[in-house]
Amino acid sequence: MFRNSTVVITGAAGGIGRSLSRAYAEQGANVVLSDLAESGGEALARSIAEAGGSARFVAADLTRPESAAELMAEAEKTFGQIDILINNAGIGIWKSPLELELEEWERVLNVNLRGTFLCSREAAKRMKKRGKGGAIVNICSTRHAMSEPNSEAYAASKGGIASLTHALAVSLGPDGIRVNAISPGWIETGDYGALRDVDHLQHPAGRVGKPEDIVRACFYLTDPANTFVTGINLFVDGGMTRKMIYEP
């Protein structure tokens, strides 16, 4: 399905990003992994290549606005094209809104929201020039629709991504570029076996999510045959955002 396609994944060295990188490489895609220089992304790209995949690591710090253009230029230079972009990079600062510093607010918004916009813009320029369309997936969050305390910057950035997604879908649709979002719920990237029964049972689906759940959602949204799917925000949360919760 993705053989010989070029997939750019930001935040590639994190839990979900690592699974996405390996999964697309296993499907025969050329994968450009992007993350901070010290993230371990270079080792991940090397391990993918050693397993027979095609991968290149490009260090990028999305607090620098110019890094998006640099990343996409390097991806195009390496593999000649960009077919798919997954905007997975994201950070959060959990702090009371009464104490959150402006610099902290801006850092979260710049990486999560501005970074998603700039990477999408730079990838879309190259997709349009090539004339064969493409697919962009923005990793949003259920936290754009529901919150815990002290998550204002993160929630605002994810709410912006949700709106940016449908705006880009409309703007880029005439160029054959589909733009969708995925809003993960609880996706455990650590020790899944350490989770408690109550952690699983609070989900209508009966379990906590895994990175592979996001991989399958991305495969669906970036499948070149799914040209009628654009502008959506797919919730992958085990049904949690649809569950009424009352305190006993």
C-alpha positions as CSV (number, residue, x, y, z in Angstrom):
1,M,0.0,0.0,0.0
2,F,2.8,2.4,0.9
3,R,5.7,0.9,-1.1
4,N,8.0,3.5,-2.5
5,S,6.0,6.3,-0.9
6,T,7.9,8.9,1.2
7,V,6.5,9.5,4.7
8,V,7.7,12.3,6.9
9,I,7.0,11.8,10.7
10,T,7.7,14.5,13.2
11,G,8.2,13.5,16.9
12,A,9.4,10.2,15.4
13,A,11.4,9.1,18.4
14,G,8.6,9.1,20.9
15,G,6.3,6.2,21.8
16,I,3.7,6.7,19.1
17,G,6.3,8.1,16.6
18,R,8.5,5.1,16.9
19,S,5.7,2.7,16.2
20,L,4.6,4.8,13.2
21,S,8.1,4.9,11.8
22,R,8.6,1.2,12.1
23,A,5.2,0.4,10.7
24,Y,5.5,2.5,7.6
25,A,9.0,1.2,6.9
26,E,7.7,-2.4,7.2
27,Q,5.1,-1.5,4.5
28,G,7.9,-0.5,2.2
29,A,7.8,3.3,2.6
30,N,10.8,5.6,2.7
31,V,10.5,7.1,6.1
32,V,12.0,10.5,7.2
33,L,12.1,10.5,10.9
34,S,12.3,14.0,12.6
35,D,12.8,14.8,16.2
36,L,15.3,16.7,18.4
37,A,19.0,15.8,17.8
38,E,19.3,14.1,21.2
39,S,16.1,12.2,21.0
40,G,17.5,8.9,19.8
41,G,16.0,9.3,16.4
42,E,19.3,8.5,14.7
43,A,19.5,5.1,16.4
44,L,15.9,4.4,15.5
45,A,16.6,5.1,11.8
46,R,19.7,2.9,11.9
47,S,17.7,0.0,13.5
48,I,15.0,0.4,10.8
49,A,17.6,0.2,8.1
50,E,19.3,-2.8,9.7
51,A,15.9,-4.5,9.6
52,G,15.7,-3.9,5.9
53,G,13.7,-0.7,5.9
54,S,14.4,2.7,4.3
55,A,14.8,5.4,6.9
56,R,16.6,8.7,7.3
57,F,16.8,10.8,10.5
58,V,16.7,14.6,10.2
59,A,17.1,16.5,13.4
60,A,14.6,19.4,13.7
61,D,13.6,21.7,16.6
62,L,10.2,23.0,15.9
63,T,10.7,25.9,18.3
64,R,12.7,27.3,15.3
65,P,10.2,28.3,12.6
66,E,12.7,27.8,9.8
67,S,13.1,24.1,10.8
68,A,9.9,23.0,9.0
69,A,11.2,24.2,5.6
70,E,14.6,22.7,6.3
71,L,13.1,19.4,7.1
72,M,10.9,19.2,4.1
73,A,13.7,20.3,1.8
74,E,15.9,17.5,3.2
75,A,13.2,14.9,2.8
76,E,12.7,15.9,-0.8
77,K,16.4,15.9,-1.5
78,T,16.8,12.5,0.0
79,F,13.9,10.6,-1.5
80,G,12.8,12.9,-4.3
81,Q,9.2,13.4,-3.1
82,I,6.9,13.7,-0.1
83,D,3.6,11.7,-0.2
84,I,2.6,11.6,3.4
85,L,3.2,13.9,6.4
86,I,2.3,12.9,10.0
87,N,2.5,15.8,12.4
88,N,3.1,13.9,15.6
89,A,5.5,16.2,17.4
90,G,4.1,17.7,20.6
91,I,4.9,18.8,24.1
92,G,2.9,19.7,27.2
93,I,3.6,21.8,30.3
94,W,1.2,21.0,33.2
95,K,1.1,24.0,35.4
96,S,-1.6,26.2,37.0
97,P,-2.8,28.9,34.6
98,L,-2.1,31.4,37.5
99,E,1.6,30.4,37.3
100,L,2.2,29.5,33.7
101,E,4.8,31.8,32.2
102,L,4.2,33.4,28.8
103,E,7.4,31.8,27.5
104,E,6.0,28.4,28.5
105,W,2.7,29.1,26.8
106,E,4.4,30.2,23.6
107,R,6.7,27.2,23.6
108,V,3.8,24.7,23.7
109,L,1.9,26.6,21.1
110,N,4.9,27.1,18.8
111,V,5.9,23.4,18.8
112,N,2.4,21.9,18.7
113,L,0.3,24.3,16.6
114,R,2.7,26.6,14.7
115,G,4.9,23.5,14.0
116,T,1.9,21.6,12.6
117,F,1.0,24.5,10.4
118,L,4.5,25.2,9.1
119,C,5.3,21.5,8.4
120,S,2.0,21.1,6.6
121,R,2.5,24.2,4.6
122,E,6.0,23.2,3.5
123,A,5.0,19.6,2.7
124,A,2.0,20.8,0.8
125,K,4.1,23.1,-1.4
126,R,6.1,20.1,-2.5
127,M,3.0,17.9,-2.9
128,K,1.3,20.5,-5.1
129,K,4.4,21.0,-7.2
130,R,4.6,17.3,-7.9
131,G,1.0,17.2,-8.9
132,K,0.1,13.8,-7.4
133,G,-1.7,15.0,-4.3
134,G,-0.8,13.6,-0.9
135,A,-2.0,13.0,2.7
136,I,-1.4,14.9,5.9
137,V,-2.4,13.6,9.3
138,N,-2.3,15.8,12.4
139,I,-2.1,14.1,15.7
140,C,-4.5,16.0,17.9
141,S,-5.8,14.8,21.3
142,T,-9.1,14.2,23.0
143,R,-7.9,17.0,25.3
144,H,-9.0,19.5,22.7
145,A,-12.6,18.6,23.7
146,M,-12.2,17.7,27.4
147,S,-9.6,18.7,30.1
148,E,-7.9,18.0,33.3
149,P,-6.7,20.9,35.5
150,N,-3.6,22.8,34.5
151,S,-3.5,21.8,30.9
152,E,-4.4,25.2,29.3
153,A,-1.5,25.5,26.8
154,Y,-1.7,21.9,25.7
155,A,-5.5,22.0,25.3
156,A,-5.4,25.3,23.4
157,S,-2.7,24.0,21.0
158,K,-4.7,20.8,20.3
159,G,-7.9,22.8,19.8
160,G,-6.1,24.9,17.3
161,I,-4.9,21.7,15.5
162,A,-8.5,20.4,15.3
163,S,-9.6,23.6,13.6
164,L,-6.5,23.9,11.4
165,T,-7.1,20.4,10.1
166,H,-10.5,21.2,8.5
167,A,-9.3,24.6,7.3
168,L,-6.3,23.0,5.5
169,A,-8.5,20.2,4.1
170,V,-10.7,22.8,2.4
171,S,-7.8,24.9,1.2
172,L,-5.7,22.0,-0.1
173,G,-8.5,19.9,-1.5
174,P,-8.2,21.3,-5.0
175,D,-4.6,20.1,-5.1
176,G,-5.6,16.5,-4.2
177,I,-4.1,16.9,-0.7
178,R,-6.2,15.3,2.0
179,V,-5.8,16.6,5.6
180,N,-7.2,14.7,8.6
181,A,-6.6,14.5,12.3
182,I,-6.5,11.7,14.9
183,S,-7.4,12.4,18.5
184,P,-5.8,9.7,20.7
185,G,-7.2,9.0,24.1
186,W,-5.1,7.1,26.7
187,I,-2.4,5.4,24.6
188,E,0.0,3.6,26.8
189,T,3.6,3.8,25.5
190,G,5.3,2.4,28.6
191,D,4.7,-0.8,30.5
192,Y,1.3,-2.0,29.3
193,G,1.4,-5.0,31.7
194,A,1.6,-2.7,34.7
195,L,-1.8,-1.2,34.0
196,R,-4.6,-2.0,36.5
197,D,-8.0,-3.6,35.8
198,V,-9.7,-0.3,36.6
199,D,-7.6,1.5,33.9
200,H,-8.9,-0.9,31.3
201,L,-12.5,-1.1,32.5
202,Q,-13.1,2.7,32.5
203,H,-13.0,2.4,28.7
204,P,-16.1,1.3,26.9
205,A,-13.8,-0.8,24.6
206,G,-12.5,-2.6,27.7
207,R,-8.9,-1.7,27.4
208,V,-6.3,1.1,27.3
209,G,-5.0,2.0,23.9
210,K,-1.7,1.0,22.3
211,P,0.5,2.8,19.8
212,E,-0.6,0.2,17.2
213,D,-4.2,1.6,17.4
214,I,-2.8,4.9,16.2
215,V,-0.8,3.2,13.5
216,R,-3.9,1.5,12.1
217,A,-5.8,4.8,12.1
218,C,-2.9,6.5,10.2
219,F,-2.8,3.7,7.7
220,Y,-6.5,4.3,7.0
221,L,-6.2,8.0,6.7
222,T,-3.1,7.9,4.4
223,D,-4.3,5.0,2.2
224,P,-4.1,6.4,-1.3
225,A,-7.4,4.8,-2.1
226,N,-9.3,6.8,0.6
227,T,-9.6,9.9,-1.5
228,F,-13.1,10.6,-0.1
229,V,-11.9,11.0,3.5
230,T,-10.7,14.5,4.3
231,G,-11.3,17.1,7.0
232,I,-12.2,14.6,9.8
233,N,-10.9,14.3,13.3
234,L,-10.9,10.6,14.1
235,F,-11.2,9.9,17.9
236,V,-9.2,6.8,18.8
237,D,-10.0,6.6,22.5
238,G,-11.8,3.4,23.3
239,G,-15.0,5.4,23.6
240,M,-14.0,7.4,26.6
241,T,-15.2,10.8,25.3
242,R,-18.7,9.3,24.8
243,K,-19.0,7.9,28.3
244,M,-21.1,9.6,31.0
245,I,-19.3,9.6,34.3
246,Y,-21.1,10.2,37.7
247,E,-19.4,10.1,41.0
248,P,-21.0,7.5,43.3
